[in-house]
Amino acid sequence: MGVSYSIGIERDDGYFAILATLNNNDDHLTPSDFEVLLRSLVEVFEDKTEERIVAYERYDTPDYINLEIGD
Protein backbone atom coordinates (compact mmCIF):
# COMPACT_ATOMS: atom_id res chain seq x y z
CA MET A 1 0.00 0.00 0.00
CA GLY A 2 1.23 3.48 -0.86
CA VAL A 3 1.78 6.45 1.37
CA SER A 4 1.35 10.20 1.15
CA TYR A 5 3.35 12.89 2.97
CA SER A 6 3.08 16.61 3.47
CA ILE A 7 6.40 18.40 3.81
CA GLY A 8 6.61 21.78 5.44
CA ILE A 9 7.39 24.07 8.35
CA GLU A 10 5.76 23.95 11.78
CA ARG A 11 5.01 27.58 12.53
CA ASP A 12 5.03 29.14 15.99
CA ASP A 13 1.30 29.93 15.71
CA GLY A 14 0.41 26.23 15.53
CA TYR A 15 -0.08 26.11 11.77
CA PHE A 16 1.76 23.86 9.34
CA ALA A 17 3.04 25.67 6.24
CA ILE A 18 2.92 23.08 3.45
CA LEU A 19 5.78 23.33 0.98
CA ALA A 20 5.11 20.11 -0.92
CA THR A 21 3.15 16.91 -0.93
CA LEU A 22 4.59 13.63 -2.09
CA ASN A 23 2.82 10.34 -2.56
CA ASN A 24 3.58 6.81 -3.57
CA ASN A 25 0.00 5.60 -3.52
CA ASP A 26 0.36 3.70 -6.78
CA ASP A 27 3.70 2.23 -5.70
CA HIS A 28 5.69 3.78 -8.56
CA LEU A 29 8.77 3.53 -6.32
CA THR A 30 9.87 0.85 -3.93
CA PRO A 31 9.31 1.82 -0.29
CA SER A 32 13.05 2.28 0.21
CA ASP A 33 13.43 4.46 -2.92
CA PHE A 34 10.45 6.55 -1.84
CA GLU A 35 12.03 7.03 1.60
CA VAL A 36 15.27 8.21 -0.06
CA LEU A 37 13.31 10.68 -2.20
CA LEU A 38 11.34 11.96 0.79
CA ARG A 39 14.44 12.45 2.97
CA SER A 40 16.33 14.07 0.09
CA LEU A 41 13.54 16.58 -0.51
CA VAL A 42 13.41 17.45 3.20
CA GLU A 43 17.18 18.00 3.20
CA VAL A 44 17.06 20.25 0.11
CA PHE A 45 14.31 22.39 1.66
CA GLU A 46 16.30 22.66 4.89
CA ASP A 47 19.45 23.67 3.01
CA LYS A 48 17.65 26.28 0.92
CA THR A 49 15.31 27.74 3.55
CA GLU A 50 17.42 27.38 6.71
CA GLU A 51 14.22 26.26 8.45
CA ARG A 52 13.49 23.01 10.26
CA ILE A 53 11.49 21.00 7.74
CA VAL A 54 9.24 18.13 8.77
CA ALA A 55 7.35 15.45 6.84
CA TYR A 56 4.05 14.09 8.13
CA GLU A 57 2.27 11.07 6.77
CA ARG A 58 -1.09 12.59 5.85
CA TYR A 59 -3.38 13.18 2.87
CA ASP A 60 -3.64 16.87 1.99
CA THR A 61 -4.10 16.62 -1.77
CA PRO A 62 -6.04 14.34 -4.07
CA ASP A 63 -4.23 11.43 -5.68
CA TYR A 64 -5.54 12.35 -9.13
CA ILE A 65 -6.82 15.47 -10.90
CA ASN A 66 -8.52 15.80 -14.27
CA LEU A 67 -6.23 17.83 -16.53
CA GLU A 68 -9.02 18.37 -19.05
CA ILE A 69 -11.00 20.60 -16.68
CA GLY A 70 -10.05 24.19 -17.39
CA ASP A 71 -10.29 27.35 -15.31
DRENDO-1510 file (C-alpha; in Angstrom, 1 decimal, always signed):
<recs>
REC; n; res; u; v; w
REC; 1; MET; +0.0; +0.0; +0.0 .
REC; 2; GLY; +1.2; +3.5; -0.9 .
REC; 3; VAL; +1.8; +6.5; +1.4 .
REC; 4; SER; +1.3; +10.2; +1.2 .
REC; 5; TYR; +3.4; +12.9; +3.0 .
REC; 6; SER; +3.1; +16.6; +3.5 .
REC; 7; ILE; +6.4; +18.4; +3.8 .
REC; 8; GLY; +6.6; +21.8; +5.4 .
REC; 9; ILE; +7.4; +24.1; +8.3 .
REC; 10; GLU; +5.8; +24.0; +11.8 .
REC; 11; ARG; +5.0; +27.6; +12.5 .
REC; 12; ASP; +5.0; +29.1; +16.0 .
REC; 13; ASP; +1.3; +29.9; +15.7 .
REC; 14; GLY; +0.4; +26.2; +15.5 .
REC; 15; TYR; -0.1; +26.1; +11.8 .
REC; 16; PHE; +1.8; +23.9; +9.3 .
REC; 17; ALA; +3.0; +25.7; +6.2 .
REC; 18; ILE; +2.9; +23.1; +3.5 .
REC; 19; LEU; +5.8; +23.3; +1.0 .
REC; 20; ALA; +5.1; +20.1; -0.9 .
REC; 21; THR; +3.2; +16.9; -0.9 .
REC; 22; LEU; +4.6; +13.6; -2.1 .
REC; 23; ASN; +2.8; +10.3; -2.6 .
REC; 24; ASN; +3.6; +6.8; -3.6 .
REC; 25; ASN; +0.0; +5.6; -3.5 .
REC; 26; ASP; +0.4; +3.7; -6.8 .
REC; 27; ASP; +3.7; +2.2; -5.7 .
REC; 28; HIS; +5.7; +3.8; -8.6 .
REC; 29; LEU; +8.8; +3.5; -6.3 .
REC; 30; THR; +9.9; +0.8; -3.9 .
REC; 31; PRO; +9.3; +1.8; -0.3 .
REC; 32; SER; +13.1; +2.3; +0.2 .
REC; 33; ASP; +13.4; +4.5; -2.9 .
REC; 34; PHE; +10.4; +6.6; -1.8 .
REC; 35; GLU; +12.0; +7.0; +1.6 .
REC; 36; VAL; +15.3; +8.2; -0.1 .
REC; 37; LEU; +13.3; +10.7; -2.2 .
REC; 38; LEU; +11.3; +12.0; +0.8 .
REC; 39; ARG; +14.4; +12.4; +3.0 .
REC; 40; SER; +16.3; +14.1; +0.1 .
REC; 41; LEU; +13.5; +16.6; -0.5 .
REC; 42; VAL; +13.4; +17.4; +3.2 .
REC; 43; GLU; +17.2; +18.0; +3.2 .
REC; 44; VAL; +17.1; +20.3; +0.1 .
REC; 45; PHE; +14.3; +22.4; +1.7 .
REC; 46; GLU; +16.3; +22.7; +4.9 .
REC; 47; ASP; +19.5; +23.7; +3.0 .
REC; 48; LYS; +17.6; +26.3; +0.9 .
REC; 49; THR; +15.3; +27.7; +3.6 .
REC; 50; GLU; +17.4; +27.4; +6.7 .
REC; 51; GLU; +14.2; +26.3; +8.5 .
REC; 52; ARG; +13.5; +23.0; +10.3 .
REC; 53; ILE; +11.5; +21.0; +7.7 .
REC; 54; VAL; +9.2; +18.1; +8.8 .
REC; 55; ALA; +7.4; +15.5; +6.8 .
REC; 56; TYR; +4.1; +14.1; +8.1 .
REC; 57; GLU; +2.3; +11.1; +6.8 .
REC; 58; ARG; -1.1; +12.6; +5.9 .
REC; 59; TYR; -3.4; +13.2; +2.9 .
REC; 60; ASP; -3.6; +16.9; +2.0 .
REC; 61; THR; -4.1; +16.6; -1.8 .
REC; 62; PRO; -6.0; +14.3; -4.1 .
REC; 63; ASP; -4.2; +11.4; -5.7 .
REC; 64; TYR; -5.5; +12.4; -9.1 .
REC; 65; ILE; -6.8; +15.5; -10.9 .
REC; 66; ASN; -8.5; +15.8; -14.3 .
REC; 67; LEU; -6.2; +17.8; -16.5 .
REC; 68; GLU; -9.0; +18.4; -19.1 .
REC; 69; ILE; -11.0; +20.6; -16.7 .
REC; 70; GLY; -10.0; +24.2; -17.4 .
REC; 71; ASP; -10.3; +27.3; -15.3 .
</recs>
